[in-house]
Amino acid sequence: MPKKKICPQCLSLIGQGSRIRIIQQLRKKPDNVSAITKRSFPLSQPTVSHHLKILEKIGIIFSRKKGREIFYFLNKKYPCKKCSLFEIPFKA
């Protein structure tokens, strides 16, 4: 079986442990910032929002507004074709 590759650029974008935890949560189900913050995060909501903004800007996640809330989803069609970022299980 060929070895999976992660390109250095993608790895550096998610290299922060908090972003990895966010990605892991969004792998399970889409959620809003309040729910993401409540689940095992020792971070404030503004800090989680900051990480979500970075992940959305680079295309790893996307958001949809539902009423007054914004829900975040993992982008399973992440545009990087150089690596297999979402195929490899990783731990935070």
GITA-V529011 format. One line per field, one symbol per residue. phi: phi as a letter, one per 30 degrees, with the letter a starting at -180 (. if undefined). burial: 1 if it has 16 or more other C-alpha atoms within 10 Angstrom, else 0. A space follows every 10 residues. Layout:
phi = ???
burial = ???
This chain:
phi = .dddbbdedd dddcededdd ddddddddad acdddddddh cdcddddded dddddddcjd bbbbdbiccc ccbdddcedd cdbbeddcdb cd
burial = 0000010001 0001000111 1111110001 1110011000 0000100110 1101110011 1110000000 1111100000 0010110000 00
